[in-house]
Amino acid sequence: MYDAVTPEMIDTIDSVKTLTEQPTPQRGKLGDAALGLERLATDIASQAVKLADPMLRQSATTVADGLNAAAQLCRTAIESPPQTV
């Protein structure tokens, strides 16, 4: 399941600070990363409801929530004004 987190997504997330310093049109990679994170979160959430163990179900739901939060942060970074150091 986690193989859906591609090296490109990891690189994009790792370089989020650099990307936020770029003009908005150049932040497209963040949108791609957000979409990938949301897809993975949806997949995990759909699997979580099938788990019989409540602790495992809660853990999977927490992971999905964290991935959705990371996706939202990527989207917010796209929309924010360029940051200067």
Residue pairs with C-beta under 8 A, 6 or more apart in sequence:
1 40
1 43
1 44
1 47
2 40
4 36
4 39
4 40
4 43
5 36
5 37
5 40
6 36
8 29
8 32
8 33
9 32
9 33
9 36
9 37
12 19
12 29
12 30
12 32
12 33
12 74
13 33
13 70
13 74
16 30
16 73
16 74
16 77
17 83
19 26
19 27
19 29
19 30
19 77
20 27
20 77
20 80
20 82
20 83
21 82
21 83
21 84
21 85
22 82
23 82
24 78
24 79
24 82
27 77
27 78
30 74
30 75
30 77
30 78
31 74
31 75
31 78
33 71
33 74
34 71
34 72
34 74
34 75
34 78
35 71
37 67
37 68
37 70
37 71
37 74
38 67
38 68
38 71
40 67
41 63
41 64
41 65
41 67
41 68
41 71
42 64
44 60
44 63
44 64
44 67
45 60
45 61
45 64
47 60
48 56
48 57
48 60
48 61
48 64
49 57
51 57
51 60
